[in-house]
Every structure is written in C-alpha cells, then in structure tokens.
Amino acid sequence: MPVFDIALVGRAGDAVLPVFEAMLEKAVHICDAKFGYIYRWDGDAFHLVATYNVPPRELREALLRDYHAAIGEIIIKYSGTLERYAGDGVM
C-alpha cells in the first residue's frame, strides 16, 4: 500500500486534484454510491476539493456551505455581526 505525507498533499495545491478525483471515483463505485465529495481540513475549516457525479442541486448547496463558512470567518475576524444568510447573500 502506498504511503504519502498528508502535510505535503496539503501544500501541493491543485497538483493533487486529479489524484483526489480518481480516489473519489473509485470510492463511489466501491461503495455503490451515486455521488461523493472529498473535503480537506486545514486546521480551521473544511474545504471542498473534489466531487464525483454530484447532482447540480447538491453541488450548489455544497458550494454555498463553503461560501457561507468563509464569509462567516471574515465577519468574525473583523468583529462583525451576522444576522442571517439569504441564498448567497449575508446580512
């Protein structure tokens, strides 16, 4: 079984995307799933790095979750106040 340094993978950026996509495709087939996601944890938040066969609605919702998480972090960093999320808007 190949061994790899996960910290190195985290610093590799887009160079490892094809590897994650291939891993995910195989995992979806092995699990007899319809679609799948791979998220990367950077110590503070999860980041979507790969998807396979995700329906458009599911993908849109996943991207909005990531967007909302990122905006929330910025609001907290600058001591802002978040009232609510409205679609892709933040109030």
RODO-2510 file (C-alpha; in nm, 4 decimals, decimal comma):
residues 91
     n   res          X          Y          Z
     1     m     0,0000     0,0000     0,0000
     2     p     0,1478     0,3399    -0,0969
     3     v     0,2250     0,5794     0,1861
     4     f     0,2229     0,9565     0,1453
     5     d     0,2823     1,2623     0,3610
     6     i    -0,0563     1,4301     0,4175
     7     a     0,1131     1,7625     0,5000
     8     l     0,2849     1,7503     0,1610
     9     v    -0,0509     1,6830    -0,0050
    10     g    -0,1952     1,9895     0,1695
    11     r     0,0821     2,2112     0,0292
    12     a     0,0639     2,0665    -0,3223
    13     g    -0,2412     2,2748    -0,4162
    14     d    -0,4092     2,1930    -0,7464
    15     a    -0,1384     1,9423    -0,8459
    16     v    -0,3100     1,6661    -0,6443
    17     l    -0,6646     1,7319    -0,7668
    18     p    -0,6525     1,4552    -1,0303
    19     v    -0,5404     1,2115    -0,7592
    20     f    -0,8307     1,3090    -0,5312
    21     e    -1,0756     1,2876    -0,8214
    22     a    -0,9540     0,9373    -0,9144
    23     m    -0,9676     0,8231    -0,5493
    24     l    -1,3196     0,9573    -0,5143
    25     e    -1,4441     0,7956    -0,8356
    26     k    -1,3142     0,4576    -0,7189
    27     a    -1,4603     0,5043    -0,3680
    28     v    -1,8024     0,5927    -0,5105
    29     h    -1,8015     0,2773    -0,7242
    30     i    -1,6723     0,0537    -0,4442
    31     c    -1,9440     0,1843    -0,2083
    32     d    -2,2098     0,1611    -0,4785
    33     a    -2,2918     0,5271    -0,4107
    34     k    -2,4471     0,7699    -0,6585
    35     f    -2,2051     1,0561    -0,5923
    36     g    -1,9360     1,1723    -0,3498
    37     y    -1,7295     1,4581    -0,2098
    38     i    -1,3787     1,4917    -0,0691
    39     y    -1,3157     1,7702     0,1781
    40     r    -0,9767     1,8817     0,3116
    41     w    -0,9350     2,0038     0,6708
    42     d    -0,6788     2,2845     0,7117
    43     g    -0,6948     2,3022     1,0900
    44     d    -0,9687     2,5650     1,0905
    45     a    -1,2226     2,4650     0,8277
    46     f    -1,3183     2,2020     0,5703
    47     h    -1,2621     2,2856     0,2019
    48     l    -1,4272     2,1050    -0,0879
    49     v    -1,1501     1,9642    -0,3082
    50     a    -1,3195     1,7041    -0,5263
    51     t    -1,6626     1,5884    -0,6353
    52     y    -1,7834     1,2965    -0,8420
    53     n    -2,1177     1,2714    -1,0216
    54     v    -2,2801     1,5216    -0,7826
    55     p    -2,6262     1,6415    -0,8925
    56     p    -2,6300     2,0169    -0,9684
    57     r    -2,8553     2,0990    -0,6722
    58     e    -2,6317     1,9077    -0,4289
    59     l    -2,3202     2,0750    -0,5692
    60     r    -2,4762     2,4202    -0,5440
    61     e    -2,5648     2,3550    -0,1781
    62     a    -2,2124     2,2311    -0,1018
    63     l    -2,0570     2,5388    -0,2618
    64     l    -2,2927     2,7670    -0,0684
    65     r    -2,1943     2,5945     0,2586
    66     d    -1,8267     2,6619     0,1811
    67     y    -1,9013     3,0217     0,0823
    68     h    -2,1032     3,0831     0,3987
    69     a    -1,8270     2,9332     0,6145
    70     a    -1,5647     3,1563     0,4523
    71     i    -1,7776     3,4703     0,4855
    72     g    -1,8552     3,3824     0,8484
    73     e    -1,4819     3,3600     0,9248
    74     i    -1,4238     3,7047     0,7731
    75     i    -1,7115     3,8551     0,9722
    76     i    -1,5739     3,7078     1,2953
    77     k    -1,2186     3,8204     1,2145
    78     y    -1,3316     4,1823     1,1817
    79     s    -1,5732     4,1676     1,4807
    80     g    -1,8764     4,1996     1,2580
    81     t    -2,2291     4,0847     1,3252
    82     l    -2,4013     3,8183     1,1179
    83     e    -2,7782     3,8387     1,1230
    84     r    -2,8589     3,5710     0,8664
    85     y    -2,7730     3,4064     0,5379
    86     a    -3,0093     3,4628     0,2469
    87     g    -2,9161     3,2470    -0,0519
    88     d    -2,5691     3,3669    -0,1465
    89     g    -2,6178     3,6912     0,0487
    90     v    -2,5117     3,7670     0,4033
    91     m    -2,6801     4,0227     0,6278
***
